[in-house]
């Protein structure tokens, strides 16, 4: 009888600890997802703002013959 009470108390404790652990893991994953999403958004905004400058730099290189086969690819 005493063994049954101890076993049921142990299993109840494991269930409570497991539930709490799953809740904490869920919260950690959600927070990590939000942080990564914010980083991707900021990087995307930065890349979008850099495109005009990069295109202008490539166009200037093509005009000054720094790049020999501009627009023909990188075939050797």
Secondary structure, DSSP 4 states (H G I P E B T S, - for coil): -HHHHHHHHHHHHHHHHHHHHHHHHHHHHHHHHHHHHHHHHHHHHHHHHHHHHHHHHHHHHHHTTSSTTTTS-S--
